């Protein structure tokens, strides 16, 4: 049969119209048995124009020709601007046909209705298989979080994938969002384009893990962002991190999600030490110190400690871990005893975050630096001598806090020492609480940082340490009589 259809039933004799409709339906049915893309392509041939299946989240799912994708998506979103397009809802998306001007309207409508019905049938069949696929994805995600990375990569036939980017989403209707995101991402265990996406519901939240070669192309991020906006989800994003650090990415993403708001629905986990300061520290003394500090802790202890430091409090850590606050506090007291350190001290927190972020697995071995004896174990209160005195570390610190005026630096340092509590910090500074709150707001604005984030506070504390000559003594706060601040 010719690949070009006549202009419609009116071009045939009255006795041939039924035959023409049957031939058209037969062509579409045979195309539908092959693939959705083939079905849409056949519809485009039958209307001698363009056909696009447009998803409100994913954009163009199928398009013939490919150059019609953008026009089809826009027509689905704004049908009033495209009166010559024919649209039909189909399998949670919209089928958009742009027929040739000479095509008979009845014929075009019949092609659109038949194609949409066949897409619905294909969608229902896919939905029957989707439940099993979703359960498999959830199982693979649990294995990934448990550290069985080799088993997961073997299952998805993606042994060359080395890194993961993790999203943790919560909202009022996770099951619906899960279905929508699944249709938009169209995950495949075989992966595509050097990446593989795993999507599943784990412990009441939607978890998305994108496995790739070290950097992702942003496709999954764009789809997660659209789903979050449409379904009122809040999300935390962590990564890219090596696959072996998936539990760390999982904890970071949960901590980041606690800072998400309707205005900023996806918040990345800007963990201290990952992309910034840790890369600038001398690797030998840094990794040896980190190995020594963390030597008393088991992997479970380290995971608990990281969650506590990233979330900023035991109750928030308990929410992330799915435990009671009392249980978390008890376990943290055990960790503090092993480290012989005060986990509420900002210096200890900042140093422990650096230690937990250090590449300690196998680093430093063969350099004559074995694990220190217990009586020589490094303490988290003190960094190795000179580690923050390098030119690179000072440049990083000045770039972070160098733009603050002296009174703001002194106030910020004092507030951090008081565990981010305004009242005792204001008392030591001899200023009113409202004044200190105003200064802290200015600090946040000028630094472009969220001071409610525990990791950000730890990073700022390290930067202030690196730039302080004699410390930020509250007695050095510029003032002019009483409690009046004098601008320098």
C-alpha positions, 0 to 999 in steps of 0.5 A: 500500500502506498505510504501516502494516503488520499486526501480522505474519504471524499476522494473515493467513491461512496462504495469505497469509503468503508474500505478506506476507513478499514485500510486506515485502521489496519495500518494503525493497528499494525503500527501499534503492534510494533511500538508507540513511536511507529504508531505516531509515525503512521498517524503522521503519514495518514494525515500527510503532516506531523504527529506528536505525543506530548506529555505535560511533564516529559515534553515530546514523547514521540514526534514525526518529524522530529522537528515538530516536537516543540510545536506539538508540545506548545500546541498541547499546552496552548491549544487556542494558539493552534486552531489548525491542530487536532488534539486527543487525550491519550494515555495520560498525554496529548496526541497532537496532529497537524494535518496537511491543509488539503486533508478532509477534516472527518478523515483527520478526526478518524485518524486522531481518534483511532490513534489515541484509542490504540495509544490507550490500549498500549498504555493499559498494557504497559500499566499492567507490566509497570507494577512488577517493574516498579517493585523491582526498582524498589528492590534495587534501590534498597540493595543500593542503599545497603551497599550491594552496588555490584549486584545492582550494576550487574542487574541493570547491565551497567557495569561501567556506571560509577556514580549516583545522583540521588533525589528524595521526594515527599508530598501529599500524593506520592503514588500519583507522583510516582506514576507520573514520573515513571511515565515521564522518565520511562526508566529502563534497566538497560539504561540509555545514553550512558545512564540508568534511572531507578525510581521507587517508593521506599519507606513512604517517600519517592526515591530516584537514583540516577546511575551515570559516569560521574556527571548527569545530563540534567534530564532527570533533574528537569523531570523531577523539577516539573513533577515536584511543581505539579504535585506539590513535592519537596525534594532533596538532591545529593550527588554526584557521588561514587556508588559506594557512597550511596548511603551518604548521598541518601542521608545528604538528600534527606537533610537537604529536603528539610530545607526545601520550601514551596518557593524552592522545591528542590534543594541540593545538598551542599555538603562541607568538604565535597566540592570545596575545602576538602579538595584544597587541603594537603591530602597526606596529613588530612586523610591521615588525621581523618582516619585517626579521628574516625578510627573508633567508629563503625560504619553505622556510627559514621552514618549516624554522625553524618546525618546528625551533623547534616541535619543539625539536631537529634530530632531532625536526624531521627526523622531522617533515620526513621528512629525516635529522638530518644534512640538517636540521642542515646546512640549519639552519646555513645558516639561522643564517648567513643570520640571523647568530644562534645558533639554540640561544639561548632568546631567539633562539628565542622572538623568532624564533617571534614573528617567524614568527607575525607577520601580515607578508604585506602588513601595514605596507605603505602606512605608510611602512615599506618593507623595511629595507635589508640594513645596517639589518636587525633582529636576532632577539636584540632586540625593538623598543624598548618592545614588551613594555613595554605594559600589555597585554603586562605583564598577559599576562606576569603572568598567565602567570608571576606566580603563581610564587614568586621562587625558582621564577622565578629557577630557571626563568629560569636553566634556560631560559638553559641550553637546558633542561639541568638540570645546568649550571643547577643548577651556576650556581644552586648547588643540587643537581640533584634540588632543581632538578628538584623546583622545575621540577616545581612550576613545571609544576604551578603554571603548568599548562604542559608544560615539555617543549614547546619553544614553551611554554619560549619563551613562558615566557621572553618572559613572564619577560623582560616581568616582570623588572626587573633580570633573574633573577640566580641570586645573588639566589636566596633561601637560608639557609646553604650550599645551603638554600633559605629560603622568603620 
